[in-house]
C-alpha cells in the first residue's frame, strides 16, 4: 500500500506515555514502522503472514532497529496504559491464516484478470517506431546539421596535429593558442573529405610559397585562421598563392582606327615636298615691296 492510516491525536494519554518512556521519540518511531509493516500484511492491521505471526525480532530484522528496542517497545504498546497492540488468541490464528491466504489468492486472481494479454509484437513495436523516426530525421537533416554531427566526431588528436603542423612552417604567422573558435573551425574542416585528405599537401605549398611568407607587394603573411577557412586549401592546391615570375610592362595598344589614321598621315607627309623657308621677304624688281 502506498499509504497507511495513522493517528493524528497526539495529545492523548497513550501518546504521552509513549513519549514519556522515551523522550527522544524512538518508541514512537518503532510504532510508525510497525504500522507500516502491518499495513502490508495479507490481513491489513494484523502482524501475521502466511508463514506465521511477526515477533519483535522479525520487526527488528525488517527495519534495522535493535531487537532489544523492539521488545521494549512491544511491551509498552501491549501494556494496559497504552493499549496500541493486542494479542490475538491462539485458537483464532488458524482462521486468520486461512483468511490471509484467501485474501492473497483473491488479490492474485484479480491482478491476473485485469492484466492485459501481452502482444507478442508489442515488445518490438517501440524499437521499430524508434528506428523509423531516426531514419526520417536522417533524411530530413540539413547539410549544416550533418556537418556539425561529423565535426563532433573528429578526434582531439587530429585537431592538435593540424595546429602543431602549421607551426612548423618557417616565415609565417605562428599560432600561439588553440582557442575554442580555432578548435571548432578545424573540426569543421576535418569533417570535409577534401580537407581531411589534402591539408598536409596544402601546408607544404604554404611552406614553399614566398608569397604566403610576405614576399608579395603588400607584404601579406599567411596565418592559421586564414588556412582553416572554407575553400583556402583548394586555392592553395590550385596554385593561386604560388610565386609567379615578374613580367615586363606591356605597351599600350591603340585602337584599329587610330592606328590606320596615323599610318596614312605618315605616308602623306613623306609624299609631300618640304616647304622652303626664305630668310627675307621677296622684293619687286621695279622697286616696290611685294604685296
C-alpha positions, 0 to 999 in steps of 0.5 A: 500500500502506498499509504497507511492510516495513522493517528493524528491525536497526539495529545492523548494519554497513550501518546504521552506515555509513549513519549514519556518512556522515551523522550527522544521519540524512538518508541514512537518511531518503532510504532510508525514502522510497525504500522507500516509493516502491518499495513502490508500484511495479507490481513491489513492491521494484523502482524501475521503472514502466511508463514506465521505471526511477526515477533519483535525480532522479525520487526527488528530484522525488517527495519534495522532497529535493535531487537532489544528496542523492539521488545521494549517497545512491544511491551509498552504498546501491549501494556494496559496504559497504552493499549496500541497492540493486542494479542490475538488468541491462539485458537483464532490464528488458524482462521486468520491464516486461512483468511490471509491466504484467501485474501492473497489468492483473491488479490492474485486472481484479480491482478491476473484478470485485469492484466492485459494479454501481452502482444507478442509484437508489442515488445518490438513495436517501440524499437521499430517506431524508434528506428523509423523516426531516426531514419526520417530525421536522417533524411530530413537533416540539413547539410549544416546539421550533418556537418556539425554531427561529423565535426563532433566526431573528429578526434582531439588528436587530429585537431592538435596535429593540424595546429602543431603542423602549421607551426612548423612552417618557417616565415609565417604567422605562428599560432600561439593558442588553440582557442575554442573558435580555432578548435571548432573551425578545424573540426569543421574542416576535418569533417570535409573529405577534401580537407581531411585528405589534402591539408598536409599537401596544402601546408607544404605549398604554404611552406614553399610559397614566398608569397604566403611568407610576405614576399608579395607587394603588400607584404601579406603573411599567411596565418592559421585562421586564414588556412582553416577557412572554407575553400583556402586549401583548394586555392592553395592546391590550385596554385593561386598563392604560388610565386609567379615570375615578374613580367615586363610592362606591356605597351599600350595598344591603340585602337584599329582606327587610330592606328590606320589614321596615323599610318596614312598621315605618315605616308602623306607627309613623306609624299609631300615636298618640304616647304622652303623657308626664305630668310627675307621677304621677296622684293619687286624688281621695279622697286616696290615691296611685294604685296 
